[in-house]
Amino acid sequence: MKNIDPDKIKVILATDCGSTTTKAILIQKVGDSYRQTHRGEAPTTVEEPFADVTMGVINSVTEVGELAGRRFVDDDGKLIHPATETEGCDIYISTSSAGGGLQMMVAGVIKEMTAASAKRAALGAGAIVMDTIASNDKRKAHDQIQRIRELRPDMILISGGVDGGNTTQVVQIAELIAPAKPRPRFGGKYRLPIIFAGNKDASPLVVKTFDDDVELSVVDNLRPVLEYENLGPARDRIHDVFLEHVMAHAPGYDKLMTWTDAPIMPTPGAVGNILQTIANTQGINAVGVDIGGATTDVFSVFEKTFNRTVSANLGMSYSISNVCAEATMPSILRWVHFDMDERELRNRVKNKMIRPTTIPQTREALIFEQAVAREALRLAYQQHKEFATTLKGVQQQRTVGDTFSQQTGGQTIVNNMTLDLLVASGGVLSHAPRMNQTAMLLVDAFEPEGFTTLAKDSIFMMPHLGVLAEVHPRAATEVFEKDCLIYLGTCVAAKGLGKEGKPCFSFEIKGKTLNESGEMKYGDLRLLPLAQGETATVAIEPARGFDFGAGPGKRIERQVKGGTVGLILDGRGRPLILPEERSASQAAMKRWVEAMNMYPSESK
C-alpha cells in the first residue's frame, strides 16, 4: 500500500469491476467533509473480445470525468495521478468480482470444527466456498479427489489440528489433495495456490507432501487451541494470494494493479470491511444483505465479531426456481394479499430464469417477486444464523482483525434484539418502486426485535467504501453516513406471541413534528411519519409476555431515527407467524399492506 497523507487527499476515484458492469464513483472534499459527487458505469471488459479489464475501468472513469468536468485519463489512456486543480485524482482504488470473483475450496480434519473455521476465514475474505472437504464428510477418498479435479478453484485453504496435537490426520488431508493435481480456472503457467493454516507441527510434513505444481504458503493455525479461532492471518493471506496469483492471471489485472493505491479486494470482502468499520466506530451491531440474481450474501457484526455467508442457491433470477423449491409455493403465496394462479406463477418463474434481466411489468408481477424475495432473504438469514455460531462446545474467542470474547459454545451469535442497524442492497431491495416496500421486505424477512434502524445502500457504494476504509477511514465513514445510506426509518417490534386483537403494547412518542400516544393490539402494524434527519423519543409499555429489549413486560424508552419511510410500530409478535388458512393469510397481509401504504394506487 502506498504512503498516503489523509490530510492532503481531496479527490478520490473508486471502481468496482463486477461480472457485467464496472461502476465508478468520485468522492471529493467539499468544505471540511468528504462527499460522493458523481458516478458512472460501463460494461466490464474482462472477457473476449476485449480481455482487458482496464478498458471498462477507463470507460466508466471517463463518464465520471465528463459529468464532473474533470479529466481523469490522459492521451495515452492512463489515469492522471496525483490530482491538480482541474484534472486527475489523489487516490485510485478498486474492487473486483469479475470472472466469477474469488472461488475457493476449504479442507479440515473435522467438518464442524477446523473445516468450519476455514470456511469462516474464506467467506470473511470475500470468497465463494465451492466445497468443504473433511475427513468425516462421509465421502470416499476417490470421490473427494474427483470433486477437487472437477471444481477448478482459484485456491485451497487447508486447516486441521491444534498446535502440538496429532499430525497424522492433518497430513492425510494434504495427501488427499496433492494427488488430485487440482487445476485452476486460469491455465497456462499458473500454479494453484494452497494455504496451510493448521497444526504448526504438521507444517514440515505438509510442505513435503506437495510438489512444485502448487504454490504453497504456510500461515498461523486457524485453531491454535480448541478454545480459540484465529482467522486474521489466513484471511490476510487469502487477500494477498488473490492479488498475486488470481488477479495477476486475469485479463488486464496486472496493469490495473499498478494503478491502484491499495490492493484490489474481492467485492464481498470490501462490503464486509465497511460494515465492520461502521459497526466498530459506532459501537453497534449491524446486519447487511446483498440479494442478487444467483446468490444472497448476508454480513453481520455482533459484539465486534464479523461473519459472512453466501447462499449460492438463493437469488432472484438464475436461482429463483431454487427459492421456490426450498421455500415451497404456499410459503411464498402467504405474502400475497390476493388470489394468484399457481400454474401461471410457475411459468413466470421459468421465464425469469430464461430471461434473468427482465423486471416486473405489472403490479401482480411485482408483488409476486417481492413475495419470493421475502422467502429468499428469510432462508439466507436462517442459513447465516446457523453458520454464525460460537465454537462448538467451548468458551471461545474469535479473531477477525482483533480478538474478541464470546459466550457459550455452538450457539448462534446473531441476536435480533440487539441488532441496531439493518442495511439492504441488491436489485429487488434497492430498486423497489417505493421505499415502503423495501422496509416491509426487510421487516418481514429478518423479523427485527426491539428497536432497529432500517437503511438501504443508495447505489451499491459499499464495496468502494470498503477499500477506501483501508487507506482513508475518515472519508469512508463520512461518505457512508451522508451519501451511501438512505435511512428508511426505525422499526419498533414486539418479541413474544399473543392472541389476535388483545393488547400488545402502549406507546408514547415525543419529537419535533411527531407527538403521539396510543395502544397497539396484537397483529397490528402502524406507520407514523418521521422524516429523514429527524429523531423522536419512544417510550414503550409492553403487555405481559412481550419484550422490547428490557425484558418481558418491562417499560423501555429509546431515541429513534426517522427516514424516507418513517417509524414502523410492529405488534405482530416474534417469531412472525402468518395464518395457515389462505383467506385468513390474505386478509392479514391486506391489512399490513394498507397500513404500510405499499401499493397506494391499488384498487383491489
N, C-alpha and C positions, 0 to 999 in steps of 0.2 A: 504494500500500500504506500502511495506517495505521501510525503510530508505535506500537510495542508494546514495553513493557519486559518482557523474558522473565522477570525475577525475580518479577514480580507476578502472573504467569499461574498460575491454579490449576484453572480449568475450561475445557476446550476441546471444542467441538462441531464435528463434521465430517460432511458429507453427500456422497454420490456419486450423482448423478442418472443412472441407467442407462437403457437404452432401454425396459425393462419395470418395473424396481424401483428405488426410491430408498432407499439404505441410509444410516443414520445411526449414528455411533459417538460415545461420550462418553469423553474422556480426562481424568483428574483427577490432581492431585498427591497422592500417597499417601506420607506421610513426606517423604523427600527426593527421591523419584523419581516419574516420570510413568507411569501405568498406564491401559490401556484397561479401563473398568469396566462399561459397558453398551452394548448395541446394539439398534437397532430398524429395521424396514423397512416400506414402504408402496408401493402401485402408483405409478408415475410418472404425472404428470398433464399432460404436455406436449401431448397430442393432444386432439381433441374427444372428449366434450362439455365437458371442463374447460378445456383450452387455457390452463393457467396452472401452470407448474412448481412454484410456491411452495406449492400445495395439498398435493402429495405430500411436499414438504420438511417442512411443518408437521405432517402426519400421522405421518411417521417420527420426527420430533423429539419429538412428543407421546408416542409409545410409549416412547422412551428416558426421557423425563421421568417417566412412570408407573413404570417399572422402577427408576429411581434415586431416586424420592421427591423430585423436584426440578422446579419449574415453569419451563419454558423459553419458553412462549408466553403473552403477556398477553391480556386480554379483547378487544383489537382485532385479534387474530390476528397480532401481530408478535413477533419474538424479543426476549427480555429481555436487555439488553446494557448495561453490563458486569454481572458476577456480584455477588450479595450472598451472605450465608451460606446462604440457603435456596433462592434461585432465580437463573435466568439463567446466562450463560456469559461468559468473558473474551474468548475468540476464537471466531468462527464462520467456517469455510472450506468450500469446495465444489469438486467436480469434476463434469464432465458428459460423457456420451456419448449423451444423449437426442437423439431426432430423427436418429439415424444418426451422431452425432459430427461431427467435422470432416472434410469431404471436399474434396480439392484435386486440381488438375491442376498438373503442373510442365512447364516447357519449357526447352530449352537448345539450343545450336548442335550439339554433338557428344553423341550419346546416352551414350557410355561415359565422357565426361569431365564437362562442365559440367552436362548434364542429370542425370547420376548424382549429382553434388554437390547439385543442387537437390532430388532425391528424398530424399537423406540428411537434408537440412535439414527437409523437410516431415515425414518419418517421425519424426525426433527430436523434433519439436514436438507429436507425437500425432495426426497426420493419417492418413487413409486416402488413398493416392495412387491416383486413379481411372485416370489415364493419363499417359504421358510423351510429349510432343511434341518432336521433334528434327528438324533439317534433314536428317539421314541416317537417319531411321527407315523409309525405303522406302515411305512413303505419299505419294500425290499431294496437292497443296495443298488441293484441294476435299474430299478425304476427311478431312484433318485438321480443316478448318473444320467439316464436318458433325459430326465427333466432338465438337468443343468445344460445339457447339449442343445435341447430344443429352444430354450428361452433366450439365449444370447444376451445376457445382461451387460450393462456398462461396467459394473464392478460387483465384487462379492465381499461381504463382511463376515468374518468368522469369529465366533466368540466361544467361550466354554471354560468351565472350571474356575475355582477361586485360586488366588495366588498361593503357591505352596501345596496345592491339592494334587489329586491324582491326574497324571498327564495322559494316561492311556486313551481315554475316550475322546479327549481333545484332539490328539494326533489322528485317531480313527476318522474324525470328521474331515481333517485335512487330506487324509489318504483316500477318502471318498471323492473329494473334489478334484484332486490332482489328475487321476487317470481319465476323468471326464473330458479333459482338454477343452474347457469351455471357450467358445469363440465369441468375441464381442460383435456388436452390430456394425461398428466401423472397422472394416477388414484391413488388408494390407499389412503394414509393419506394426500395427497397433498391438501392444501386449496387454492382455487383460489385467487390470489392477485388482489385487486381492489384499484386503486389510485384515491383519490378525489382531484381535483385541481380547485375548483370552489369558489363561494362566501363564504368567511370565516364565515359569519353569518349563513350560512346553514350547516356548518360542524357538530355541535352537533346533528342536526336533521337527517343528512345523516348517522352519526355513529349509531343512534338508529334504522335506517331502516334495517341495516344488522345484521345478527346473527353470531354465531361462525363458520358457514360453510365457510366463506370467511376470507381472511387476508387483512383487510382494513388499508390503510395508508393515512394520510392527509398531503398535501403539499401546498405551497403558490399558490394562484389563478393564472391561466394562463392569465386571462384578469382582473387584479385588477381594472382597469378603462377601459372604452371603447377605449380610445386612445392608450393604451399600451398592448403589448403582452410580457409576461414574461415566456419564455419556459424553462429556465435553471433548476429550482427546479424539475419540473415534469420529465424532461429528465434525470436528475441525479437519481431520484428515480426509473425510469424505469430500468436504468442500475443496480442499487442495487437489485431490485426485480428480475431481470433476473438472477443475480448471486445467490441470496439467495434461490429463490424458483424454478425457471425453471431449471437452471443448476444443482442445488443440487439434483433434482429428475431425471435428465437424466443419463443414464448408464455410470458410471465411472467418472463423472464430479466432484463428491465430492472429489475424490482422486486427480484429476488434479488441482483443486483449491488450494490444499495445496502445490503444486509445484511452482505455478506462483508467480512472483514478482509484478504483477499488476493485478487488476481484469480482468477476461475474458470478452471480449467485443463481441457483435454481429458483424459479419464480415462487414456488410454495415455501421454500426456505426463507425467502425475503419477507413474505407475508407473515410468517411466524415470528420473524425477527422484530417487525414493527409492533406486533401485538404484545410481545414480551416487553419491548421498550416502554410502551404506553402503560401497561399494567404495572410494571415495576416503578416507573417515575411517579405515577399517580397513586400507587399503593392500592390497586383494585384487582378484583377477579374479573376476567373477561373471556368471552367465547366469540370466535369469528367463524363464519361459514362461507364457503365459496361453492355454489352449486353450478355445475357446467353441463355440457351435453352428454358426457360419458362418465364423469366422476363427481363426487361431492367431497370436498375437503372440510374437515372440522378442526379448528385450532382452539386450544383452551389454555388459560393460565389461572391456576387456582393455588393460592398461598405461594406464589412465585414459582410454581412447578409447571413447566410447559409440556404439553402433549399435542400431537397432531395425528389424525387418522385420515386415510384415503379410502373412501368407499367406492371401489372401482366399478361396481355394478349398479350404482345408483346415480342416474343422470337424467336429463330432460329430453334428450333426442336419441343418441345412439343406444343408451341403456334404458329407455323409457319402458320397454316391454319387461325388463328385469324388475323394475319398480312395481309394475302391475302384477307380476307373478309373485313377488315376495310379499307385497302388502295385501294382495287379493283385491278384486274389484269391489266387493262390498265395503271394505275399509276405505277405499278411495271415494266411493259414492256417498259415504256418510257426511263428507264435507260439502256436498252439493245440495242446494235447497229447493230443487225441483226435479221432476222425473226426467231420466235420460235413458235412451235405448242402449242396452249393453252391447248389442251386436254392432251398432253404429260406432260406439266408443272403441271397440276392439279394432275396427277398420281405421279409426282416427289414429290410434296408437301405431299401427303398422305404417300408415302414411308418414308419421313423424319420423320413424326410423329410416324410411326410404329417402325422405326429403328433410334432413335434420335442421336445415337453416330456416324452415318456414316458421312464421309466428301466427298466433291465433287471429282469425279474421272476423269471428263473431263473438258475441258476449258468452254464448254457451261454450264455445271452444276455449275461451279464456278461463272461465270458471272451472272447467274440467282440468285444464292444465295446472291451475293453481291448486286443485284438489290433489293431483298427482304429486305436485311439488311438496305439499304438506307431508305426504307419506314418505317421499324420498328423504326429506330433511329429518323426519322423526326417526326413520330407520338408521340414517347416518349418525344421528346423535346417540342413539341406542348403542351402536357399534363403538362409538367413541367412549362412552361411559364404561363399556366392558373392557376396553383397552387401557384407559387412563386410570390405572389402579395403583395402589401401594404394592410393594413387593410381596410375593406370596409368603405368608406365614411368619414374617419377621418385622421387627421395628426397622424403619428404613429412612434412608437419607438419599436424595437423588441429586445428581449434579447436572444442571443444564446451564452452562455458563458459570454458575456458582453452586454451592452445596446447601440444600435446604432440608429440614427435617419434616417427616410426615408421621402419621399415627399408625394404627394397626395395619396388619398385612392383608393384601389381596382384596381390598375393598376399593370401590371407585372413589376418586378424589373429586369428582365432579359433583358440586353441591348447588342446586338451583336456588336455594335460599340465600346463599352468599354471593350469587352472581350479580355483579354490578353493571356490566356493560355487555350487550349482545349486538354484534355487528354483522350485517348481511352484505353479501356481494354475489355476483353471478346473475346472468340474464333475467331469469324468471323473478328474481327479487329486485334487482336494480332497475329493471325496465318495466316494472308493473305500471299500468296506466295511472294508477293512483297510489300514493304512498300509504293510504289507509289499508290497501290490500297487502302491501309489504309487511306492515306492522302486524296485521292479523295472521299472516302466514307464519311469522316468527313466533307469535304468542301461542298459536295452535300447535305448532310442531315442537317447539322447545319447552313449552309449559313452564315459563319462569315463575318463581315464587317470591313473595315479599315485594321488594322494590327493585325494579330492573330498568335501566336506561336502554332504549332501543335506538339503533342508528344504522345507516347504510353507507357503503363506500360509494361516493358520488360517481367516479369514473374509473373504478378499479385502479386506484393510485397506490394501494398498499404495497405492491411489490417494489415500486420505485423508492418509496419511503423506507422500506426495509433495508435496502442497500445504503441509502443516504444516512440512516441511523448509525452505520458503521463509521462514516467519515465526518458527519456533522449532525450529532444527535439533536441539537437545538433546532436547526432548520427542519429536521424530520418531524419533531413533535409539534412545532408551531403549525406547519402545513397540515399535519394530520388533524389537529384540533379545528383549524379555521376553514380548510378547503376540502379535505378528504372526506370527513364525516358529515353526513347530513343527519342531524338529530331528528328522529321521528317523534320522540316523547318518552314518557315513562309508563311502564305497566305496573300496577299495584294489584297483586293477585293473592288470593287466599289459598293456603295449603290445608287440606282436610276435605272430608266428604260430608254431605248433609242431605236433607230432603228438599226437593223442589218447592220453591215458594216460602220456605222457612227462613228466618233471619240469618244472614251470613256475617255482615259487619256493618257498623255505622261509621261515618267519616265526617271530618271537618277539614275544609281546605281554606287556607288563608294566603292570598297573593295580591299582587298589584291589580290585576284585572279579574282574577278568578277567586271569588269568595262564595263557598257553597258548603252545605252540610246535608246529610240525609242518611238513608239506610239502604243497603243492598240486600236483596233476597238471594238465596242460593239458586244458581242458574242464570242470574242476571249479568249483563255486560253493559257498561256505560262508557261513553266517550265525552270528555269535557274539553273545552278549548283552552289550551295553554301554549302560547306561541313560542317559536324558537327564540332563545335568548332570555326567556322569562323563567322565573323559578317560583315555587309556592311551597308552603309548609303543609304537609298532610298528616293529620292525626287519625289513626285507625283504632277502633274499639271492636275487636273480633268477638263474634258469638262463641259460645262454648265449643271447644274442639277445633276451632280454626286458628291458624298460626300465620303471622306476617313477619316473623323473624325474632320476636321477643319471647316466644313460647306460646303454647295453646291458650287462647282466651286472654292473652296479655296485651294491654294497650301499647302502641308504638307511635312515635312521631318522627317523621323524616322530611328532609327537603328534597323536592323533586325538580327535574329539568323539563322544560317544555320542548316542543318541536313542531315539525310541519303537520303532524297528526294530532298531537295533544296528550292528554292524560287519560289512560285507559284504566277503569276500575273493573276488575275481573272477579266476579263472585261465583264462577263456575266450578271452583274447587280444584284440587290437585290430589291424585292424578286426574286429568281431564277425561271424563267418561261420557260419551255420547249415547243416547238411547239406541238400543239394538233394533227396535222396530223402525222400519224405513220411514213411515209417515211421521212418527214422533221425532225422528232424527232430522227430517226435512223441516219440521216446524221449529225445532230448536235452532237450526242453522239459519233459518229465515229471520228469526228474531235477532240473532247475533249479527248477521249481515246488515240488517237495517240499523241496529244500534251503532255499528262501526261506520255506517254510511259508505259501504264499499262500492256499490254499483248504483250511484244516485239516480240515474235516469231510468232505472229498471221499472217496468210496468207490471212485472209478474207479481 
